[in-house]
Amino acid sequence: MALPGGEEQQRAHFITQRLKALKKCPPELIPLGIVVGAAVGMAAYSLGRKLVVDSNLRLNRSEKKH
């Protein structure tokens, strides 16, 4: 789907503004951001895999027996 010219220019402007903001960030923080981002990604993957694969995990309430 093609975007109208104005919206495409606005999106490009948004990206360049983000890149300029990244240049204001101290260079020592960039590797830290990469490591933290990777850790959050791995944690999300691990949690999702645990919820899908583990057959012992109870996701719903068990029925009460009276």
C-alpha positions in Angstrom: 0.0 0.0 0.0 1.5 3.3 -1.1 1.5 6.2 1.4 0.6 9.7 0.3 3.7 11.9 -0.1 3.0 14.0 3.0 2.7 11.0 5.3 5.9 9.4 3.9 7.9 12.6 4.4 6.5 12.9 8.0 7.6 9.3 8.7 11.1 10.0 7.3 11.3 13.2 9.4 10.4 11.2 12.5 13.2 8.6 11.8 15.8 11.4 11.3 14.7 13.0 14.6 15.2 9.7 16.4 18.6 9.3 14.9 19.5 12.8 16.1 18.3 12.0 19.6 20.5 8.8 19.5 23.5 10.9 18.7 22.9 13.0 21.8 23.1 9.9 23.9 26.5 9.2 25.5 28.3 6.5 23.5 28.9 4.5 26.6 25.2 3.7 26.9 24.7 2.2 23.5 26.3 -1.2 24.3 24.3 -1.2 27.6 21.1 -0.6 25.6 22.0 -3.5 23.2 22.7 -5.9 26.1 19.5 -4.9 28.0 17.4 -5.2 24.8 18.9 -8.7 24.1 18.2 -9.8 27.7 14.5 -8.5 27.5 14.1 -10.3 24.2 15.5 -13.6 25.6 13.3 -13.3 28.7 10.2 -12.8 26.5 11.2 -15.8 24.3 11.8 -18.0 27.4 8.5 -17.1 29.0 6.6 -17.6 25.8 8.2 -21.0 25.2 7.5 -22.1 28.8 3.8 -21.2 28.4 3.5 -23.1 25.1 5.7 -26.2 25.7 5.3 -27.1 29.4 2.5 -29.6 29.9 2.7 -29.5 33.7 1.9 -25.8 33.8 -1.7 -25.1 34.8 -3.1 -22.2 32.8 -6.8 -22.6 33.8 -8.5 -23.1 37.1 -9.3 -26.7 38.0 -13.0 -27.6 38.5 -14.1 -27.8 42.1 -15.4 -31.2 43.1 -18.2 -31.1 45.6 
